[in-house]
Amino acid sequence: MSKSPYVVAALTAILIAVTQFYHAPTPELPGSSSGSAAETKDTNAATDTTVELASLDALAVKGRAPKTGYEREQFGQRWSDDVTVEFGHNGCDTRNDILRRDLTNVAIKDNTHGCVVLSGTVHDPYSGTDIAFQRGKSTSSAVQIDHVVPLADAWQKGAQTWTPEQRRNFANDPRNLLAVNGRLNQQKGAGDAATWLPPNKTFRCEYAQRIIEVKSAYGLWVTQAEHDALARQLAHCA
């Protein structure tokens, strides 16, 4: 017995509905992180930390070499432009290069080919506060350029064997330089991560990352205490 047109139409509609149900994408539940931006961000952060830990573990761990023979002059003239790192041979000294890079609302002195910084504001990463910079004998020291890996620390952890050109590059490499609070820079001195960390805790992760990047690039080693201090900071990066 043949089915009526109405029955056929009803059965066809049911078949289409069932097919659509089984082929429809599974809806994402509210709050689900599957495929979300948050999950991607967390994954990237975890990956970055893993890479940084691997870079840290790749650094040689040794004791400090004697400081014998260390002089600032071993790393060349202060803020030399005669280097092959970034900003080298651009006609401006390294200190002003970093001030222009790190400061906002920068005012440049006339007739210096866009080089000499007269004033500006730096968001100091070490304290987390804003500091007004004004060029002058009694005011310039409020903002100083810090070697993230201090020159004396580098001297005791591998730089003694470098050529003068390598030491000059290291002392002027923008990767190792930050415009910071002058008082905190003096407080840090030649301390490594085992003896000094920025008071601004939110910057400590990046601070550790910078140290690892610079020491990896230049083949410097770390002491065991420094290695452990850097590892502790990386644990808070994710």
C-alpha positions in Angstrom: 0.0 0.0 0.0 1.5 3.4 -1.0 2.0 6.0 1.6 0.1 9.3 1.4 2.0 12.5 0.4 1.5 13.8 3.9 3.2 10.8 5.5 6.1 11.0 3.0 6.6 14.7 3.8 6.5 14.1 7.5 9.1 11.3 7.3 11.3 13.4 5.1 11.2 16.3 7.6 12.1 14.0 10.5 15.0 12.5 8.5 16.4 16.0 7.7 16.1 17.1 11.3 18.0 14.0 12.6 20.7 14.5 10.0 21.2 18.2 10.9 21.3 17.3 14.6 24.1 14.8 14.2 26.1 17.1 11.9 25.7 20.3 13.8 28.8 21.7 15.6 28.9 21.1 19.3 28.0 24.4 21.0 30.6 25.9 23.3 29.4 26.1 26.9 29.5 29.4 28.7 32.9 29.8 30.4 34.5 27.1 28.3 38.1 27.9 27.4 38.3 25.4 24.5 39.8 27.3 21.6 39.4 30.6 23.5 41.8 33.5 23.5 42.4 32.9 27.2 43.5 29.3 26.5 45.8 30.5 23.6 47.3 33.1 25.8 48.0 30.6 28.6 49.4 28.1 26.2 51.7 30.7 24.7 52.9 31.9 28.1 53.6 28.3 29.2 55.5 27.7 26.0 57.5 30.9 26.4 58.4 30.0 30.0 59.5 26.5 28.9 61.8 28.0 26.2 63.2 30.5 28.8 63.8 27.7 31.3 65.6 25.8 28.6 67.7 28.8 27.8 68.5 29.2 31.4 69.5 25.6 31.8 71.7 25.9 28.8 73.9 28.5 30.5 77.0 27.2 32.2 77.0 27.2 36.0 80.3 28.1 37.6 81.7 30.1 40.4 82.7 33.7 40.0 86.1 34.3 38.5 88.4 36.8 40.4 87.6 40.5 39.8 91.3 41.1 39.2 92.0 43.5 36.4 88.4 44.9 36.2 88.1 48.5 35.2 85.2 50.3 33.6 87.6 51.2 30.8 87.9 47.5 29.9 84.5 47.9 28.2 85.6 50.9 26.2 84.7 54.6 26.3 81.4 55.3 28.1 78.4 55.2 25.8 80.5 54.7 22.6 78.8 54.9 19.3 81.6 52.9 17.7 79.8 49.6 18.1 78.2 47.0 15.8 75.0 46.5 17.9 71.7 48.3 17.4 72.1 52.1 17.3 75.8 51.8 16.6 77.3 54.4 14.2 74.2 56.5 14.2 76.0 59.6 15.2 74.6 59.7 18.7 76.0 58.3 22.0 74.3 55.3 23.6 73.0 57.1 26.6 70.9 59.4 24.5 69.8 56.5 22.3 68.3 54.8 25.3 66.7 57.9 26.7 65.0 58.5 23.3 63.9 54.9 23.3 62.6 54.6 26.8 61.2 58.1 27.6 57.9 59.6 26.5 57.1 63.3 25.8 60.7 63.7 24.7 62.2 67.1 24.0 65.3 67.2 21.8 68.0 69.8 21.9 68.2 71.9 18.7 71.1 71.4 16.3 72.1 68.0 17.7 70.8 66.0 14.7 67.9 64.7 16.8 70.3 63.2 19.3 70.5 65.0 22.7 67.5 64.5 25.0 66.6 67.6 27.1 63.6 66.3 29.0 60.9 63.6 29.1 59.2 61.1 31.3 60.3 57.5 32.0 58.0 54.9 33.5 60.7 53.4 35.7 60.4 49.6 35.5 62.3 49.0 38.7 60.0 51.1 40.9 56.8 51.1 38.7 56.6 54.9 39.0 57.0 57.8 36.5 60.1 60.0 36.8 60.5 63.3 35.1 63.9 63.7 33.4 65.5 67.1 33.0 69.0 67.3 31.5 71.4 69.2 33.7 74.3 68.8 36.1 72.1 68.5 39.2 69.1 66.7 37.6 70.3 64.2 34.9 71.2 61.6 37.6 67.6 61.1 38.5 67.3 58.9 35.5 70.3 56.6 34.8 71.0 53.9 32.2 71.4 50.6 33.9 73.3 47.6 32.5 70.8 44.8 33.3 73.8 42.4 33.4 76.4 44.6 35.2 79.7 45.0 33.5 81.6 43.8 36.6 79.3 40.8 36.8 80.0 40.0 33.1 83.8 40.4 33.8 83.6 37.7 36.5 81.5 35.4 34.4 83.3 35.2 31.0 84.0 38.7 29.7 87.7 38.6 30.7 88.4 36.5 27.6 86.6 38.7 25.2 88.2 41.1 22.7 87.9 44.8 23.3 85.4 45.0 20.5 83.2 42.4 22.2 83.3 44.2 25.5 82.5 47.5 23.8 79.5 46.0 22.1 78.3 44.4 25.3 78.5 47.7 27.2 76.4 49.5 24.6 73.9 46.7 23.6 70.4 48.1 23.9 69.2 44.6 24.9 71.2 45.1 28.1 70.2 48.7 28.8 67.3 50.4 30.6 66.5 53.9 31.6 65.7 53.6 35.3 65.5 55.3 38.7 69.0 56.6 39.5 68.8 55.7 43.2 67.8 52.2 42.5 70.5 51.8 39.9 73.1 52.9 42.5 71.5 50.5 45.0 71.8 47.6 42.6 75.5 48.2 41.8 77.0 45.1 40.3 74.5 42.7 41.9 73.1 39.7 40.0 69.6 38.2 40.4 70.7 36.3 43.5 71.6 39.5 45.4 69.3 42.2 43.9 65.8 42.3 42.2 63.7 45.3 41.3 61.3 46.4 44.1 58.6 46.4 41.4 57.6 42.7 41.6 55.5 42.9 38.4 58.7 43.6 36.4 60.8 40.7 37.9 59.7 38.2 35.3 60.8 40.4 32.4 64.0 41.3 34.4 64.9 37.6 34.6 64.1 37.1 30.9 66.4 40.0 29.9 69.3 38.6 32.0 68.9 35.2 30.4 68.6 36.7 26.9 71.8 38.7 27.3 73.8 36.0 29.0 72.8 33.5 26.3 73.7 35.9 23.5 77.1 36.6 24.9 77.9 33.2 26.3 78.2 34.3 29.9 77.8 31.9 32.8 75.8 32.1 36.0 76.5 31.0 39.5 74.3 28.3 41.1 72.6 30.9 43.3 71.9 33.2 40.3 70.6 30.2 38.3 68.2 29.3 41.1 67.0 33.0 41.6 66.3 33.3 37.8 64.4 30.0 37.8 62.2 31.2 40.7 61.3 34.4 38.8 60.5 32.5 35.6 58.1 30.3 37.7 55.9 33.4 38.2 55.9 34.4 34.5 53.0 32.3 33.3 
